Amino acid sequence: MISFKDTTKKVAESGTDTAILSVGATEQFGPFLPMHLDTLIAEKYAESFGETLNAYVLPTIPFNTSEEHANYKGTVTVSPNVLTSMIEEIIVNLTRQGFKKFVLCNGHGGAYWESSFVKHMNFKYPDLILITTYHPLAWEGALKEAGIEGLKERHAGFLSVCTAMWLCPELVTIEPMGSDVPIENNKFADYIFWNKLTKDGCWGEFKNDEYPIDQLASIGETFWTSFISKRGENLKETLEEAYRLKKKKS
């Protein structure tokens, strides 16, 4: 893996034509978790995929479309047009240097722009390939491997606490937070600010007496290691074959 932390000489000598772009978020995670969790998750995606592809890993963009959280102080939300324009500029710049293959990974579940952007970029630029990863059963499989099968939450609940305890335990306050959100609120989740739909921004609940504290980090690590691995299955083969097919003469 090559990254932005290396020298330009090392990047050039690596011979790689593949770059990893990742997008996190800066948004509320309830009263006791830091706002950069999605960015840390995106970094994990990028590192894993960078290792798999021996690719050039760029720094994670720490902002995303976080409109639903925008009433919480400190949250930053960027319009999809601005965000995708910036990512497009980055990709175009890198193609001028010889990069041809790109993987986009996202740490934020509310990034609905991702699939349409990938499709449009491949339509607009015939000499490059941009892919993202998908595995229909990855989430459920990772929950099972982490021993929390059947967990139902959307944001800043038990799994978020486990994630933070793995990635940044020094920033976590172990206190109860969140609550069960009425199921009927699901239909409003993309239309209404979450301060009007949840008690404290948490779409899920964390109770600090259900698991030993030292077990939380292990659950977070197991879940995300499994989930990212499943999302990255056959990544190299998929990327190479997609590029081959796109460049194939009709």
NORRA-V796185 format. One record per backbone hydrogen bond with DSSP energy under -0.5 kcal/mol. CO is the residue of the C=O (numbers start at 1). NH is the residue of the N-H. If there is no record, write none. Layout:
CO_NH ; CO_NH
This chain:
2_57 ; 3_6 ; 7_11 ; 8_12 ; 9_13 ; 10_14 ; 11_15 ; 12_15 ; 17_100 ; 17_101 ; 18_56 ; 19_21 ; 19_103 ; 20_58 ; 21_105 ; 22_61 ; 23_107 ; 25_39 ; 26_76 ; 30_29 ; 32_173 ; 33_29 ; 34_37 ; 35_27 ; 36_40 ; 37_41 ; 38_42 ; 39_43 ; 40_44 ; 41_45 ; 42_46 ; 43_47 ; 44_48 ; 45_49 ; 46_50 ; 47_51 ; 48_52 ; 49_53 ; 50_54 ; 50_55 ; 55_2 ; 55_57 ; 56_20 ; 56_58 ; 57_4 ; 61_24 ; 64_66 ; 64_78 ; 66_69 ; 67_70 ; 68_194 ; 69_72 ; 71_73 ; 72_75 ; 76_26 ; 76_64 ; 79_83 ; 80_84 ; 81_85 ; 82_86 ; 83_87 ; 84_88 ; 85_89 ; 86_90 ; 87_91 ; 88_92 ; 89_93 ; 90_94 ; 91_95 ; 92_96 ; 94_97 ; 94_99 ; 95_98 ; 100_129 ; 101_19 ; 102_131 ; 103_21 ; 103_105 ; 105_23 ; 107_109 ; 108_111 ; 110_112 ; 111_114 ; 113_117 ; 114_118 ; 115_119 ; 116_120 ; 117_121 ; 118_122 ; 119_123 ; 120_124 ; 121_125 ; 124_126 ; 125_128 ; 129_102 ; 131_104 ; 135_138 ; 137_141 ; 138_142 ; 139_143 ; 140_144 ; 141_145 ; 142_146 ; 143_148 ; 144_147 ; 148_151 ; 151_153 ; 155_203 ; 157_161 ; 158_162 ; 159_163 ; 160_164 ; 161_165 ; 162_166 ; 163_167 ; 164_168 ; 168_171 ; 169_172 ; 172_174 ; 173_175 ; 177_206 ; 179_204 ; 182_185 ; 183_186 ; 184_187 ; 185_188 ; 185_189 ; 186_189 ; 188_191 ; 188_192 ; 193_196 ; 194_197 ; 194_198 ; 201_203 ; 202_204 ; 203_154 ; 203_155 ; 204_179 ; 205_158 ; 206_177 ; 207_210 ; 212_215 ; 212_216 ; 213_216 ; 213_217 ; 215_219 ; 216_220 ; 217_221 ; 218_222 ; 219_223 ; 220_224 ; 221_225 ; 222_226 ; 223_227 ; 224_228 ; 225_229 ; 226_230 ; 227_231 ; 228_232 ; 230_233 ; 232_235 ; 234_238 ; 235_239 ; 236_240 ; 237_241 ; 238_242 ; 239_243 ; 240_244 ; 241_245 ; 242_246 ; 243_247 ; 244_248
